[in-house]
Amino acid sequence: MAVPPPILILPFALLLGAMAFAPVLAPRGWRRHYAKVALGLGAVTLGYYILVLRDTTSLAHTAHEYVSFIALVGSLFVVAGGIHLGVKSGATPLANVVFLLAGAVAANFLGTTGAAMLLIRPWIRMNESRVAAHHVVFFIFLVANVGGCLTPIGDPPLFLGFLQGIPFWWVAQKCWPAWTVGTGLLLGIFYVADKISFARAPNAVPEKAATSETWTFTGRPNLFFLAVILGAVFVNHPPFLREGLMLAAALGSYFTTPKSVHAANEFNFHPVTEVAVLFAGIFATMMPALAWLNQHAASLLGPSPSPGIFYWGTGALSAGLDNAPTYLGFLSALQGVTGTPEIAGLLAHQPVHLLALSLGAVFFGAATYIGNGPNFMVKAIAESRGVRTPSFLGFVGKFTLPFLLPVLVTVWLLFFRG
């Protein structure tokens, strides 16, 4: 199979640059033309693969991954939009911590995408009187990423590992200590930040005066459609049956959900449309970058790389390349440098390395908007409800570096430094 030249990574770099700088420098222009930029740069890469490399195999594989990604994200978006959780606004910092912890646990059973799509709207309503950027960002950190590392259902990279042969419960057995540390530290940081925000909010009531939340649940039939989607995740044959089941569940949900529920959720298709367009460009343009990674990872890592190399390597690239394909790239590299092609051999002889790349993919997926699928969905939904969210660079500079990075370093020091 022909390997694209390194210069073909340029469209991917340009797309990432546009997503980082255009919303800040030219927000109106970006909103009007982001589709042209993403799809245009994607077309450059696709054109080279078709006309020069004639590599239809890679195109078909990437197209299947994209369809599967959009089917999962889109169907969960529609079904979650048919469920309305009524909550009491004016949540205290302690109530917010409890909610985020519950969301982090739920991510392991609903997937980070399912949990994020179900809970982001009530999360915003709980804090509607003082909702700020840190509410959105820490929701992404905990519910859309770090929280989902205990089961293969929780995050796409872990599910790919499950399909490769990693036992279902191996993840929970090995990841729970790091999950406890990462989740606990992020919840503690959030509590301090939210307590400061709560104290500064106009008409804030004393935290001790908080009463128990009153919840209502509307749209119970959508729990069935949600179960169909989650069950479809495990369907591999025949091709596209999984995606067909997800689409059928989304259609069933959309046409059976009362309009009053959609209205209460302010439901529309703009957030998922934006994600579909941007990730079409990302999936297309990142093909040469992933090909280069698969070709050179083993030589770059050296003959005996430490677990920390896999943690930081998988993590750093997961933040910018999407964590699912990066996980597969480093899993292949681990098999190559250790001479252990079978998953059973890695489980027996390289469990710490396997744990390092698993946690690196999941935890670092929270570092940028494009590190994991639901991140951008959360941003789009928050913005559609009038919440001011940080820009791409603002997300990294104001939140990832000062708050998430110390947690990532702590996990490395505790589990992988040696």
Secondary structure, 3 states (H helix, E strand, C coil): CCCCCHHHHHHHHHHHHHHHHHHHHCHHHHHHHHHHHHHHHHHHHHHHHHHHHCCHHHHHHHHHHHHHHHHHHHHHHHHHHCCEEECCCCCCHHHHHHHHHHHHHHHHHHHHHHHHHHHHHHHHHHCCCCCCHHHHHHHHHHCCCHHHCCCCCCCHHHHHHHHHCCCHHHHHHHHHHHHHHHHHHHHHHHHHHHHHHHHHCCCCCCHHHCCCCCCEEECCCHHHHHHHHHHHCCCCCCCCHHHHHHHHHHHHHHHHCCHHHHHHCCCCCHHHHHHHHHHHHHHHHCHHHHHHHHHHHHHHHCCCCCHHHHHHHHHHHHHHHCHHHHHHHHHHHHHHHHCCCCHHHHHHHCHHHHHHHHHHHHHHCCCCCCCCHHHHHHHHHHHHCCCCCCCHHHHHHHHHHHHHHHHHHHHHHHHCCC
